[in-house]
Amino acid sequence: MFDITAETKKVREDMEKQGYVLTEEEYQIILEYTIRKSDRCGKGRDYVPLLLEDEIKNYYFRNTVTAISLINMAVA
């Protein structure tokens, strides 16, 4: 039987080892978004752990771009 909680927890632990550290609130938001996205794509819950890794990376990327944009606007 597929256990989404165990699988997503392992993904989070692996990503944190790579430096992608999230608060519990951030993680829950990303996880909920990932589940909705997987459902919309028709992939099912088995796809969530695979997609979660990319969504965590995307979250960091978006925050980095936003921070750089804010710095550039402040300097300009």
C-alpha positions in Angstrom: 0.0 0.0 0.0 1.3 3.4 -0.9 1.8 5.7 2.1 1.9 9.3 0.8 2.8 10.7 4.3 5.9 8.5 4.6 7.0 9.2 1.0 6.6 12.9 1.2 8.4 13.0 4.6 11.3 11.2 3.0 11.3 13.7 0.1 11.4 16.6 2.6 14.2 15.1 4.6 16.3 14.5 1.4 15.7 18.0 0.2 16.7 19.5 3.6 19.9 17.5 3.4 20.5 19.4 0.1 19.9 22.7 1.8 16.2 23.3 0.9 15.1 23.9 4.5 11.4 24.9 5.0 9.3 25.9 7.9 6.3 23.6 8.6 3.9 26.2 7.2 5.9 26.5 4.0 6.1 22.8 3.6 2.3 22.3 4.1 1.5 25.0 1.6 3.9 23.4 -1.0 2.5 19.9 -0.2 -1.1 21.0 -0.6 -0.3 22.8 -3.9 1.6 19.7 -5.1 -1.4 17.4 -4.3 -3.8 19.7 -6.1 -1.5 19.9 -9.1 -1.1 16.2 -9.3 -4.9 15.7 -9.1 -5.5 18.3 -11.8 -3.0 16.5 -14.1 -4.7 13.2 -13.5 -1.5 11.6 -12.3 -2.9 10.4 -8.9 -1.3 10.5 -5.5 1.6 8.2 -6.4 3.0 11.1 -8.4 3.0 13.5 -5.5 6.5 12.5 -4.1 8.1 12.9 -7.5 6.4 16.3 -8.1 7.1 17.5 -4.6 10.9 17.7 -5.1 10.4 19.9 -8.1 7.9 22.1 -6.3 10.2 22.7 -3.4 13.0 23.7 -5.9 10.4 26.0 -7.7 9.5 27.6 -4.4 13.1 28.5 -3.6 13.6 29.7 -7.2 10.5 32.0 -7.1 11.6 33.4 -3.7 15.1 34.1 -4.9 13.9 35.9 -8.0 11.5 38.0 -5.9 14.3 38.9 -3.5 16.6 39.9 -6.3 13.8 42.0 -7.9 13.1 43.8 -4.6 16.8 44.6 -4.2 17.0 45.9 -7.7 14.0 48.1 -7.2 15.4 49.5 -3.9 18.8 50.3 -5.5 17.3 51.9 -8.7 
